[in-house]
Amino acid sequence: MTETTQLEAKVLLLEHDSAQYQALSDFCLSVGLLALPRSAVDALATLAQHKDLGGVLLAEDLPCEEGSDAMQLARAIHKLRPELPIFLRRCSDRPLTPEEQNRIRHSWATGDLAQLQAAVEHNIFSLRYPTRLVQGVVNLTSQALGAMFPFARVEAESPYVVHDRIIHGEVSTLIAIESTWCRGYMMLQTEERALRQGLIQGFSYEGIGGDLNFRELNNMLGETTNLIWGAFKNRYIPPKAFTNQQTQVPIVINHEHKYISFGSQDPQLCIRYQLSDPARPGLPPLMIVQRFIFNLHWSPDEFAEFDSNPPEVGPTGELELF
């Protein structure tokens, strides 16, 4: 077995009972969940603000607007974000209807936190990521961003896992990753306006300003993706790498809703990078969101074996461009 890192995941906490709220807050801290406590009135608005959630903790007796209840709220949440697992704290012995069972990923009895923890581990943290891989990805990505935007300060936030399938911003890239221990994709996502503003501030090379059209901005993010992919390939993919599993699944993209699905309910590794101007710290940073989706093949133990005996690779010089 390989050492894996405990990554956080954001969850929407919909709880009104003070004793249960404290117990669940402590529980979230103990298992690596970052709780966003909200009321029923704020729940759907919070979904619109946070597009990188891992799940929802919902009390069955949560006070809602007149004429509504927690199960109707669960229906609305599931309709908007069906990929988010909902964990229902039961306060009654009433059997759930088939429709309710379809939108509730797991129900647990009040006070049985061991049952809740098992469900969270199974549904939110179903994939584990080797510590050396996560650290290596952050390092090589930060170096690539520093090479592409040499006059910006690059800071990586703590990596976490997401179940949401909502795209951040308007500009995104997608590149396939295939090795002996994984098959999937890497994505970069950012807001077009923020990227343009970063270029106006002089983040990149001299002569590259903010007057670029959207195609040129797309190309810049594409070149950044190539730099990261080249570094990842040189470090983690042995020569002539292949896997025995050659299955494919459709990738579904809904541009209107900024939604992308890779045909898997597994969590995705997410890292957010902030690019800021050292001379003007008060300006909002450029946010670039990176996701790894290992939806076709994922074996951390095979990665550990590869990492302990890396193949000899000839010198490549600078980061590879394609």
Residue frames as qw, qx, qy, qz and C-alpha x, y, z in Angstrom:
[[0.000, 0.887, 0.462, 0.000, 0.00, 0.00, 0.00],
 [0.408, 0.373, -0.015, 0.833, 1.09, 3.55, -0.64],
 [0.154, -0.416, -0.449, 0.776, 0.87, 6.53, 1.66],
 [0.078, 0.647, 0.551, 0.522, -2.19, 8.61, 0.77],
 [0.085, 0.075, -0.254, 0.961, -2.96, 12.14, 1.78],
 [0.013, 0.613, 0.743, -0.269, -6.13, 13.18, 3.59],
 [0.080, 0.223, 0.291, 0.927, -7.69, 15.83, 1.39],
 [0.232, 0.317, 0.496, -0.775, -10.55, 18.08, 2.43],
 [0.014, 0.417, 0.734, 0.535, -13.96, 18.33, 0.81],
 [0.216, -0.042, 0.186, -0.957, -16.51, 21.12, 1.17],
 [0.129, -0.416, -0.895, -0.093, -19.99, 20.14, 2.33],
 [0.303, -0.437, -0.129, -0.837, -23.17, 22.13, 2.70],
 [0.195, -0.162, -0.847, 0.468, -24.33, 21.75, 6.33],
 [0.409, -0.395, -0.280, -0.773, -28.09, 22.23, 6.74],
 [0.512, -0.294, -0.748, 0.303, -28.68, 21.72, 10.46],
 [0.243, -0.694, -0.097, -0.670, -30.81, 23.69, 12.93],
 [0.797, -0.566, -0.213, -0.003, -30.50, 21.75, 16.21],
 [0.056, -0.896, 0.402, -0.179, -27.74, 23.39, 18.28],
 [0.691, -0.438, 0.575, -0.012, -26.52, 20.13, 19.84],
 [0.850, 0.300, 0.396, 0.175, -26.47, 18.32, 16.49],
 [0.408, 0.894, -0.097, 0.159, -24.86, 21.32, 14.80],
 [0.261, -0.799, 0.536, -0.076, -21.96, 21.24, 17.27],
 [0.789, -0.164, 0.590, 0.047, -21.61, 17.47, 16.98],
 [0.768, 0.544, 0.289, 0.179, -21.57, 17.65, 13.18],
 [0.185, 0.942, -0.261, 0.105, -19.15, 20.59, 13.17],
 [0.463, -0.618, 0.636, -0.006, -16.73, 18.56, 15.30],
 [0.840, 0.151, 0.518, 0.064, -17.33, 15.52, 13.10],
 [0.606, 0.788, 0.039, 0.099, -16.50, 17.47, 9.95],
 [0.048, -0.873, 0.479, -0.072, -13.23, 18.67, 11.45],
 [0.642, -0.398, 0.654, -0.028, -12.28, 15.14, 12.46],
 [0.773, 0.234, 0.571, 0.145, -12.83, 13.54, 9.03],
 [0.352, -0.160, 0.440, 0.810, -11.57, 16.35, 6.76],
 [0.151, 0.691, 0.624, 0.331, -14.82, 18.04, 5.76],
 [0.118, -0.046, -0.101, 0.987, -15.02, 21.82, 5.46],
 [0.050, 0.619, 0.775, -0.120, -18.57, 22.64, 6.56],
 [0.032, -0.197, -0.184, -0.962, -20.53, 25.54, 5.06],
 [0.030, 0.436, 0.800, -0.411, -23.42, 26.01, 7.56],
 [0.183, -0.113, -0.315, -0.925, -26.57, 27.47, 6.02],
 [0.476, 0.232, 0.572, -0.626, -30.30, 27.67, 6.61],
 [0.517, 0.412, 0.740, 0.122, -32.94, 26.24, 4.30],
 [0.290, 0.905, 0.181, -0.252, -33.54, 29.73, 2.88],
 [0.002, 0.828, -0.463, -0.315, -29.86, 30.10, 1.90],
 [0.745, -0.132, 0.636, 0.152, -29.28, 26.55, 0.65],
 [0.698, 0.555, 0.398, 0.215, -29.97, 26.96, -3.07],
 [0.176, 0.973, -0.142, 0.054, -28.20, 30.33, -3.24],
 [0.475, -0.658, 0.569, 0.132, -25.13, 28.71, -1.68],
 [0.790, 0.173, 0.545, 0.223, -25.16, 26.07, -4.42],
 [0.498, 0.836, 0.148, 0.180, -24.97, 28.88, -6.96],
 [0.104, -0.935, 0.335, -0.054, -22.00, 30.47, -5.13],
 [0.403, -0.518, 0.753, 0.044, -20.02, 27.28, -4.49],
 [0.819, 0.410, -0.227, -0.330, -19.42, 25.05, -7.49],
 [0.460, 0.444, -0.748, 0.180, -16.81, 22.80, -5.87],
 [0.639, -0.408, 0.384, -0.527, -18.74, 20.92, -3.20],
 [0.148, 0.248, -0.957, -0.001, -18.35, 17.34, -2.04],
 [0.285, -0.370, -0.883, -0.048, -21.79, 16.72, -0.53],
 [0.362, -0.493, -0.042, -0.790, -24.72, 17.89, 1.60],
 [0.206, -0.160, -0.860, 0.439, -25.54, 17.13, 5.25],
 [0.373, -0.339, -0.272, -0.820, -29.28, 17.63, 5.75],
 [0.182, 0.043, 0.788, -0.586, -31.49, 17.32, 8.85],
 [0.051, -0.395, -0.866, -0.304, -34.84, 15.65, 8.21],
 [0.164, -0.784, -0.569, 0.185, -36.63, 18.13, 10.48],
 [0.331, -0.068, 0.072, 0.938, -34.90, 21.24, 9.11],
 [0.207, 0.711, 0.430, -0.516, -37.28, 24.24, 9.32],
 [0.313, 0.184, 0.564, 0.742, -38.21, 25.39, 5.84],
 [0.232, -0.008, -0.103, -0.967, -40.49, 28.00, 4.31],
 [0.574, 0.182, 0.527, -0.599, -44.21, 27.56, 4.85],
 [0.824, 0.424, 0.031, -0.375, -45.59, 24.80, 2.70],
 [0.642, 0.534, -0.546, 0.067, -42.21, 23.11, 2.30],
 [0.817, -0.530, 0.226, -0.025, -40.06, 20.64, 4.22],
 [0.337, -0.634, 0.633, 0.288, -36.57, 19.13, 4.19],
 [0.634, 0.136, 0.729, 0.218, -37.49, 16.41, 1.72],
 [0.470, 0.834, 0.286, 0.035, -38.73, 18.99, -0.78],
 [0.068, -0.908, 0.367, 0.189, -35.47, 20.88, -0.27],
 [0.557, -0.299, 0.731, 0.255, -33.57, 17.64, -0.92],
 [0.637, 0.526, 0.549, 0.130, -35.54, 17.26, -4.15],
 [0.269, 0.962, -0.005, -0.052, -34.56, 20.77, -5.25],
 [0.297, -0.738, 0.568, 0.213, -30.89, 20.20, -4.39],
 [0.640, -0.026, 0.738, 0.213, -30.83, 16.87, -6.20],
 [0.570, 0.728, 0.379, 0.040, -32.47, 18.42, -9.26],
 [0.143, 0.963, -0.215, -0.071, -29.84, 21.16, -9.45],
 [0.109, 0.674, -0.728, 0.063, -26.79, 19.06, -8.55],
 [0.954, -0.097, -0.089, -0.268, -27.58, 15.32, -8.77],
 [0.712, 0.355, -0.514, 0.321, -23.87, 14.46, -8.49],
 [0.092, -0.509, 0.540, -0.663, -23.73, 15.74, -4.88],
 [0.478, -0.238, -0.841, 0.088, -24.37, 12.97, -2.32],
 [0.413, -0.559, 0.065, -0.716, -27.00, 13.96, 0.26],
 [0.374, -0.040, -0.846, 0.378, -26.64, 12.55, 3.79],
 [0.464, -0.553, -0.253, -0.644, -29.96, 12.74, 5.66],
 [0.025, 0.137, -0.776, 0.615, -30.05, 12.82, 9.47],
 [0.439, -0.407, -0.712, -0.368, -33.19, 10.86, 10.33],
 [0.184, -0.199, 0.491, -0.828, -35.44, 12.11, 13.10],
 [0.763, 0.030, 0.198, -0.615, -38.32, 9.71, 12.51],
 [0.483, -0.112, 0.866, 0.069, -38.99, 6.07, 11.75],
 [0.660, 0.587, 0.182, -0.432, -41.04, 6.85, 8.64],
 [0.715, 0.056, 0.548, 0.430, -39.85, 4.75, 5.69],
 [0.042, 0.524, -0.310, -0.792, -38.54, 6.80, 2.80],
 [0.759, 0.529, 0.230, -0.303, -40.48, 6.59, -0.43],
 [0.811, 0.184, 0.346, 0.434, -38.71, 5.19, -3.53],
 [0.337, 0.845, 0.093, 0.404, -38.45, 8.74, -4.90],
 [0.361, -0.893, 0.240, -0.124, -36.85, 9.97, -1.66],
 [0.833, -0.313, 0.383, 0.249, -34.44, 7.04, -1.62],
 [0.716, 0.520, 0.235, 0.402, -33.40, 7.94, -5.16],
 [0.209, 0.854, -0.086, 0.469, -32.22, 11.43, -4.18],
 [0.526, -0.756, 0.348, -0.175, -30.86, 10.60, -0.70],
 [0.541, 0.494, -0.676, 0.076, -27.45, 8.92, -1.03],
 [0.487, -0.060, -0.794, 0.359, -27.41, 7.84, 2.62],
 [0.492, -0.678, -0.080, -0.540, -29.65, 8.23, 5.66],
 [0.475, 0.121, -0.716, 0.497, -28.32, 7.85, 9.18],
 [0.508, -0.690, -0.515, -0.017, -29.84, 7.77, 12.64],
 [0.115, -0.879, 0.168, -0.431, -29.32, 10.81, 14.86],
 [0.586, -0.686, 0.412, -0.128, -26.30, 10.22, 17.09],
 [0.916, -0.005, 0.345, 0.205, -24.80, 7.41, 15.02],
 [0.136, 0.885, -0.333, -0.295, -21.74, 9.29, 13.77],
 [0.441, -0.317, 0.798, 0.262, -19.89, 6.03, 13.09],
 [0.571, 0.488, 0.656, 0.071, -22.54, 5.18, 10.51],
 [0.296, 0.938, 0.057, -0.171, -22.22, 8.66, 9.00],
 [0.205, -0.732, 0.565, 0.319, -18.42, 8.40, 8.87],
 [0.549, 0.001, 0.798, 0.249, -18.58, 5.10, 7.00],
 [0.492, 0.725, 0.482, 0.020, -20.97, 6.65, 4.49],
 [0.087, 0.951, -0.174, -0.239, -18.77, 9.73, 4.04],
 [0.376, -0.508, 0.702, 0.329, -15.66, 7.61, 3.51],
 [0.549, 0.241, 0.774, 0.203, -17.48, 5.50, 0.93],
 [0.385, 0.788, 0.476, 0.074, -19.23, 8.29, -0.95],
 [0.073, 0.990, -0.093, -0.082, -17.01, 11.40, -0.66],
 [0.161, -0.745, 0.635, 0.122, -13.54, 9.97, -0.13],
 [0.956, 0.147, 0.232, -0.106, -13.89, 6.91, -2.36],
 [0.768, 0.493, -0.154, 0.379, -10.56, 7.68, -4.09],
 [0.572, -0.740, 0.102, 0.339, -7.30, 8.24, -2.23],
 [0.536, 0.808, -0.155, 0.191, -4.42, 10.17, -3.72],
 [0.821, -0.107, -0.198, 0.524, -0.76, 9.38, -2.97],
 [0.306, -0.869, -0.072, 0.382, 0.91, 12.15, -0.98],
 [0.445, -0.353, 0.441, 0.695, 3.96, 12.30, -3.25],
 [0.297, 0.454, 0.651, 0.531, 1.77, 12.57, -6.33],
 [0.068, -0.913, -0.400, -0.028, -0.30, 15.45, -4.95],
 [0.384, -0.774, 0.129, 0.487, 2.79, 17.33, -3.78],
 [0.471, -0.096, 0.568, 0.667, 4.51, 16.69, -7.10],
 [0.227, 0.663, 0.607, 0.375, 1.50, 17.93, -9.09],
 [0.171, -0.949, -0.204, 0.169, 1.34, 21.16, -7.04],
 [0.457, -0.595, 0.318, 0.580, 5.07, 21.76, -7.48],
 [0.414, 0.087, 0.631, 0.650, 5.25, 21.13, -11.23],
 [0.131, 0.782, 0.555, 0.253, 2.07, 23.13, -11.88],
 [0.257, -0.908, -0.081, 0.320, 3.33, 26.07, -9.82],
 [0.453, -0.395, 0.456, 0.656, 6.60, 25.99, -11.77],
 [0.332, 0.384, 0.672, 0.539, 4.76, 25.88, -15.10],
 [0.017, -0.909, -0.414, -0.055, 2.50, 28.78, -14.10],
 [0.380, -0.778, 0.125, 0.484, 5.57, 30.69, -12.96],
 [0.448, -0.103, 0.575, 0.677, 7.19, 30.08, -16.35],
 [0.193, 0.587, 0.642, 0.454, 4.08, 31.21, -18.25],
 [0.170, -0.916, -0.207, -0.298, 3.35, 34.16, -15.97],
 [0.686, 0.095, -0.368, 0.621, 6.84, 35.17, -14.75],
 [0.062, 0.345, -0.224, 0.909, 5.80, 38.47, -13.16],
 [0.660, -0.474, -0.183, -0.553, 2.99, 37.05, -11.02],
 [0.220, -0.355, 0.803, -0.425, 3.16, 35.55, -7.54],
 [0.676, -0.057, -0.628, -0.381, 1.82, 31.99, -7.75],
 [0.296, -0.262, 0.727, -0.562, 0.22, 30.50, -4.63],
 [0.480, -0.121, -0.812, -0.310, -1.46, 27.09, -4.49],
 [0.620, -0.389, 0.225, -0.643, -4.38, 26.53, -2.14],
 [0.409, -0.233, 0.861, -0.191, -4.69, 23.28, -0.23],
 [0.321, 0.036, -0.799, -0.507, -5.79, 20.46, -2.58],
 [0.509, 0.070, 0.608, -0.605, -9.24, 19.02, -2.01],
 [0.127, 0.169, 0.921, 0.328, -11.74, 16.67, -3.63],
 [0.419, 0.223, 0.064, -0.878, -14.99, 17.63, -5.34],
 [0.389, 0.302, 0.869, 0.036, -18.08, 15.83, -6.59],
 [0.352, 0.754, 0.172, -0.527, -19.49, 18.88, -8.35],
 [0.625, 0.234, 0.553, 0.498, -19.27, 18.87, -12.14],
 [0.183, 0.953, 0.225, -0.083, -19.65, 22.63, -12.61],
 [0.671, 0.325, 0.043, 0.665, -16.97, 24.43, -14.65],
 [0.310, -0.728, -0.152, 0.593, -15.26, 27.49, -13.15],
 [0.036, -0.598, 0.277, 0.751, -15.27, 30.45, -15.54],
 [0.688, 0.612, 0.060, -0.385, -15.61, 30.60, -19.31],
 [0.484, 0.658, -0.571, -0.079, -12.21, 29.36, -20.50],
 [0.778, -0.363, 0.499, -0.114, -11.19, 25.76, -19.94],
 [0.423, 0.525, -0.705, -0.221, -8.79, 23.22, -21.40],
 [0.907, -0.160, 0.312, -0.234, -8.90, 19.44, -21.34],
 [0.382, 0.594, -0.700, -0.105, -6.01, 17.07, -22.00],
 [0.955, -0.128, -0.220, -0.154, -5.90, 13.29, -21.74],
 [0.189, -0.656, 0.702, -0.201, -3.56, 11.58, -19.26],
 [0.973, 0.038, -0.147, -0.172, -2.60, 7.94, -19.70],
 [0.027, 0.630, -0.754, 0.184, -0.01, 5.93, -17.82],
 [0.455, 0.034, -0.889, 0.020, 0.48, 2.44, -16.45],
 [0.171, -0.256, -0.770, 0.559, -1.26, 3.50, -13.21],
 [0.219, 0.561, 0.412, -0.683, -3.91, 5.93, -14.42],
 [0.184, 0.325, 0.622, 0.688, -6.14, 6.99, -17.31],
 [0.026, -0.786, -0.537, 0.304, -8.17, 10.16, -17.32],
 [0.306, 0.752, 0.218, 0.541, -7.93, 13.88, -17.92],
 [0.355, -0.376, -0.277, 0.810, -6.52, 17.11, -16.57],
 [0.124, 0.828, 0.437, 0.329, -8.50, 20.34, -16.81],
 [0.267, -0.164, -0.199, 0.928, -7.58, 23.99, -16.34],
 [0.018, -0.769, -0.597, -0.230, -10.41, 26.46, -15.82],
 [0.266, -0.290, -0.206, 0.896, -10.46, 30.23, -15.40],
 [0.239, 0.824, 0.422, -0.295, -12.55, 33.35, -16.01],
 [0.581, 0.531, 0.264, 0.558, -11.85, 35.16, -19.28],
 [0.051, -0.942, -0.038, -0.330, -12.12, 38.63, -17.70],
 [0.644, -0.721, 0.230, 0.114, -9.74, 37.72, -14.86],
 [0.804, 0.025, 0.329, 0.495, -7.22, 36.25, -17.31],
 [0.384, 0.730, 0.201, 0.528, -7.37, 39.40, -19.45],
 [0.302, -0.932, 0.058, -0.189, -6.97, 41.60, -16.35],
 [0.796, -0.460, 0.253, 0.301, -3.94, 39.58, -15.28],
 [0.683, 0.303, 0.289, 0.598, -2.31, 40.22, -18.64],
 [0.068, 0.900, 0.113, 0.415, -3.11, 43.95, -18.36],
 [0.559, -0.813, 0.163, 0.001, -1.31, 43.90, -15.00],
 [0.313, 0.749, -0.584, 0.017, 1.72, 42.43, -16.75],
 [0.835, -0.331, 0.418, -0.136, 1.69, 38.89, -15.33],
 [0.907, 0.236, 0.276, 0.212, 3.11, 37.39, -18.51],
 [0.634, -0.037, 0.244, 0.733, 5.94, 38.26, -20.85],
 [0.003, 0.559, -0.038, -0.828, 6.57, 41.78, -22.09],
 [0.197, 0.179, -0.583, -0.768, 4.41, 42.59, -25.06],
 [0.275, -0.351, -0.872, -0.201, 1.55, 40.27, -24.06],
 [0.162, -0.082, 0.298, -0.937, -1.13, 42.65, -22.85],
 [0.336, 0.311, 0.761, -0.460, -4.83, 42.59, -22.17],
 [0.465, 0.481, -0.138, -0.731, -5.91, 43.47, -25.72],
 [0.031, -0.128, 0.953, 0.273, -5.86, 39.82, -26.82],
 [0.660, -0.065, -0.275, -0.696, -9.03, 38.45, -28.36],
 [0.815, -0.287, 0.344, -0.366, -10.72, 35.41, -26.90],
 [0.942, 0.288, -0.164, 0.052, -8.94, 33.00, -29.27],
 [0.411, 0.593, -0.504, 0.475, -5.54, 34.30, -28.16],
 [0.459, -0.497, 0.492, -0.548, -6.58, 34.00, -24.51],
 [0.971, -0.018, 0.089, -0.222, -7.65, 30.42, -25.21],
 [0.779, 0.459, -0.345, 0.251, -4.25, 29.73, -26.75],
 [0.004, 0.642, -0.553, 0.531, -2.48, 31.11, -23.69],
 [0.719, -0.325, 0.444, -0.423, -4.35, 28.74, -21.39],
 [0.964, 0.251, -0.061, -0.063, -3.67, 25.96, -23.88],
 [0.517, 0.592, -0.492, 0.375, 0.08, 26.64, -23.80],
 [0.342, -0.539, 0.557, -0.532, -0.06, 26.67, -20.01],
 [0.926, -0.072, 0.221, -0.298, -1.77, 23.27, -20.12],
 [0.838, 0.448, -0.282, 0.134, 0.98, 21.98, -22.42],
 [0.141, 0.644, -0.589, 0.467, 3.67, 23.11, -20.00],
 [0.612, -0.357, 0.520, -0.476, 1.99, 21.31, -17.09],
 [0.965, 0.169, 0.071, -0.188, 1.32, 18.20, -19.19],
 [0.642, 0.585, -0.445, 0.219, 4.92, 18.10, -20.38],
 [0.095, -0.554, 0.662, -0.495, 6.23, 18.25, -16.83],
 [0.795, -0.151, 0.394, -0.437, 3.71, 15.63, -15.67],
 [0.918, 0.360, -0.141, -0.087, 4.64, 13.36, -18.58],
 [0.440, 0.614, -0.575, 0.315, 8.38, 13.65, -17.91],
 [0.220, -0.448, 0.678, -0.539, 7.97, 12.83, -14.23],
 [0.600, -0.050, 0.621, -0.502, 5.11, 10.37, -14.00],
 [0.869, 0.383, 0.107, -0.294, 4.64, 8.61, -17.33],
 [0.576, -0.368, 0.634, 0.362, 7.22, 6.00, -18.34],
 [0.211, 0.409, -0.596, -0.658, 8.25, 5.64, -21.98],
 [0.407, -0.022, -0.804, -0.434, 5.75, 3.67, -24.07],
 [0.260, 0.050, 0.723, -0.638, 3.29, 3.72, -21.20],
 [0.493, -0.142, -0.575, -0.638, 0.01, 1.95, -21.80],
 [0.498, -0.123, 0.639, -0.574, -2.78, 0.34, -19.84],
 [0.088, 0.100, 0.971, 0.197, -4.64, -2.87, -20.46],
 [0.204, 0.646, 0.664, -0.316, -7.96, -1.11, -20.03],
 [0.157, 0.006, 0.409, 0.899, -8.88, 0.68, -23.23],
 [0.029, 0.691, 0.723, 0.003, -12.50, 1.42, -22.44],
 [0.075, 0.154, 0.061, 0.983, -13.89, 4.88, -23.14],
 [0.020, 0.649, 0.704, -0.287, -16.92, 6.74, -21.82],
 [0.210, 0.731, 0.341, 0.553, -18.69, 9.74, -23.37],
 [0.261, -0.236, -0.303, 0.886, -17.81, 13.19, -22.00],
 [0.022, 0.769, 0.602, 0.216, -20.97, 15.29, -21.68],
 [0.246, -0.137, -0.125, 0.951, -20.67, 19.10, -21.77],
 [0.026, 0.812, 0.572, 0.111, -23.60, 21.46, -21.23],
 [0.373, 0.252, -0.038, 0.892, -22.33, 24.96, -21.99],
 [0.294, -0.670, -0.242, -0.637, -25.45, 26.76, -20.80],
 [0.734, -0.657, -0.089, -0.149, -25.13, 25.29, -17.31],
 [0.113, 0.753, -0.612, 0.213, -21.29, 25.13, -17.34],
 [0.830, -0.265, 0.431, -0.236, -21.57, 21.41, -16.61],
 [0.497, 0.501, -0.691, -0.159, -19.21, 18.63, -17.64],
 [0.856, -0.266, 0.362, -0.255, -19.52, 14.93, -16.87],
 [0.186, 0.542, -0.802, -0.166, -16.91, 12.23, -17.41],
 [0.792, -0.034, -0.504, -0.343, -19.32, 9.37, -16.80],
 [0.594, -0.048, -0.696, 0.400, -18.07, 8.63, -13.29],
 [0.470, -0.816, -0.209, -0.265, -19.26, 9.47, -9.77],
 [0.765, -0.195, -0.249, 0.561, -15.75, 9.27, -8.37],
 [0.212, -0.913, -0.067, 0.341, -14.37, 12.41, -6.67],
 [0.626, 0.654, -0.017, 0.424, -12.01, 14.65, -8.61],
 [0.604, -0.364, -0.134, 0.697, -8.72, 16.07, -7.34],
 [0.167, 0.902, 0.247, 0.313, -9.01, 19.87, -7.37],
 [0.551, -0.346, -0.103, 0.752, -6.29, 22.50, -6.80],
 [0.168, 0.948, 0.248, 0.106, -6.82, 26.26, -7.05],
 [0.616, -0.047, 0.010, 0.786, -3.91, 28.55, -7.91],
 [0.004, -0.952, -0.237, 0.192, -3.96, 32.28, -7.17],
 [0.596, 0.248, 0.133, 0.752, -1.83, 34.53, -9.37],
 [0.177, -0.927, -0.274, 0.187, -1.39, 37.98, -7.85],
 [0.419, 0.752, -0.110, 0.497, 0.63, 41.14, -8.45],
 [0.655, -0.285, -0.396, 0.576, 3.38, 41.49, -5.80],
 [0.212, 0.102, -0.053, 0.971, 3.46, 45.28, -6.36],
 [0.428, -0.218, -0.083, -0.873, -0.32, 45.66, -6.03],
 [0.079, -0.046, -0.967, 0.237, -1.53, 43.22, -3.35],
 [0.361, 0.279, 0.469, -0.756, -4.95, 44.85, -3.12],
 [0.531, 0.282, -0.427, -0.675, -6.04, 43.77, -6.59],
 [0.896, -0.028, 0.312, -0.316, -8.10, 40.56, -6.91],
 [0.330, -0.407, 0.794, 0.309, -5.97, 37.57, -7.98],
 [0.628, 0.291, -0.521, -0.500, -6.32, 35.55, -11.15],
 [0.679, -0.202, 0.644, -0.290, -7.73, 32.16, -10.16],
 [0.540, 0.336, -0.685, -0.355, -6.81, 29.10, -12.20],
 [0.779, -0.208, 0.445, -0.389, -8.58, 25.90, -11.17],
 [0.311, 0.396, -0.841, -0.198, -6.95, 22.55, -11.94],
 [0.831, -0.121, 0.338, -0.426, -8.80, 19.25, -11.83],
 [0.113, 0.322, -0.920, -0.192, -7.62, 15.68, -12.33],
 [0.816, 0.059, 0.147, -0.555, -10.28, 13.18, -13.35],
 [0.003, 0.325, -0.938, -0.122, -9.08, 9.58, -13.24],
 [0.723, 0.122, 0.222, -0.642, -12.29, 8.12, -14.58],
 [0.811, 0.361, -0.381, -0.259, -10.91, 5.30, -16.75],
 [0.857, -0.022, -0.431, 0.281, -8.20, 3.73, -14.59],
 [0.178, -0.797, 0.331, -0.473, -6.86, 4.59, -11.15],
 [0.912, -0.210, -0.310, 0.167, -4.43, 2.52, -9.07],
 [0.184, -0.912, 0.306, -0.202, -2.47, 4.37, -6.36],
 [0.809, -0.397, 0.416, 0.122, -0.64, 1.15, -5.48],
 [0.789, 0.395, 0.253, 0.397, 0.65, 0.86, -9.05],
 [0.167, 0.923, -0.104, 0.330, 1.74, 4.51, -8.79],
 [0.562, -0.744, 0.360, -0.037, 3.69, 3.67, -5.62],
 [0.875, -0.035, 0.385, 0.290, 5.44, 0.84, -7.44],
 [0.566, 0.688, 0.144, 0.430, 6.27, 3.15, -10.35],
 [0.116, -0.948, 0.140, -0.260, 7.38, 5.95, -8.00],
 [0.705, -0.597, 0.372, 0.089, 9.76, 3.67, -6.10],
 [0.638, -0.112, 0.583, 0.491, 11.41, 2.45, -9.33],
 [0.402, 0.800, 0.053, -0.442, 11.10, 5.28, -11.86],
 [0.839, 0.354, 0.256, 0.323, 12.32, 4.48, -15.36],
 [0.424, -0.406, 0.218, 0.780, 15.44, 6.17, -16.65],
 [0.417, 0.836, 0.353, 0.048, 14.53, 9.05, -18.90],
 [0.590, 0.214, 0.090, 0.774, 17.04, 11.06, -20.92],
 [0.141, -0.431, -0.220, 0.864, 17.51, 14.75, -20.19],
 [0.266, 0.695, 0.627, 0.232, 14.73, 16.87, -21.63],
 [0.242, 0.197, 0.020, 0.950, 15.88, 20.38, -20.73],
 [0.287, -0.052, 0.165, -0.942, 13.00, 22.80, -20.49],
 [0.535, 0.263, 0.660, -0.457, 9.39, 21.84, -19.91],
 [0.287, 0.115, 0.813, 0.493, 8.02, 20.08, -22.95],
 [0.406, 0.419, 0.057, -0.810, 5.74, 21.85, -25.43],
 [0.442, 0.237, 0.845, 0.186, 3.40, 20.12, -27.87]]
